[in-house]
């Protein structure tokens, strides 16, 4: 009879031990995308589909540094003199050469301008070639440019098919002139909040 109690107790101890061990999450598993040359897919634990720990100074769909999409603009941004509408206000950071659009005092889009040293998490900066963008973001979708003739275009990247992402403005010379990061519909606005 004592033997019957020992076996179930041993099994219970093994189960408790196994359940208490941390299980690898998706972010800690080997990156399958990088092994075959394709970009990794976005997931709930990795919304931008990046392969390494996020660089807080990289321009991402979620923001850059202390400027977070979906939150109030930080004090480091200066409110621009022109207010677009009652709810839409633009801010800038001349040091980093970026602008931010807010709607209802919430950051909706961040734009890296000419002269900005910001890079995306995959290493794309203003001035990069269209080929560089397509290599780093192979699933980016081309859209016609609103004001500049072809070959100018927008390359839109939405990780996981979501409403947040990056928009690369490609100029007529085939280079990135601006990079927008944020949420729809603001991500596609071409004139401030319109």
URDAWO-V132174 format. One line per field, one symbol per residue. ss: DSSP state (A for helix, B for strand, O for the rest). psi: psi as a letter, one per 40 degrees, with the letter a starting at -180 (. if undefined). burial: + if it has 24 or more other C-alpha atoms within 12 Angstrom, else -. A space follows every 50 residues. Layout:
# URDAWO-V132174
ss = ???
psi = ???
burial = ???
This chain:
# URDAWO-V132174
ss = OAAAAAAAAAAAAAAAAAAAOOOOOAAAOOOAAAAOOOOOOOBOOBOOOO OOOOOOOOBBOOBBOOBBOOOOOOOOOBBBBBBOOOOBBBBBBOOOOBBB BBBOOOBBBBBBOOOOOOBBOOOOBOOOBAAAAAAAOOOOBBBBOOOOOO OOBBBBBOAAAOOBBBBBBBOOOOBBBBBBBBBOOAAAOOOOOO
psi = dddddddddddddddddddehhihiddeiihddddeeiiiiiidegdefi eihhheeihideahbehhheiihieeihhidhhdaddhiiiigddefiih hihffhhdihhhiheieiiieeehiheiidddddddgeeihhiiidehih eiihhhhhheeaeiaihhhhaeefihdihihaiieddeiegbf.
burial = --------------------------+-----------++++---+++++ +--+---++++++++-++++-+++--+----------++++++--+++++ +++--+++++++++-+++++++-+++++++-+++-+++++-+--+----- -++++++++---+++++++++--+++++++++++-++++--++-
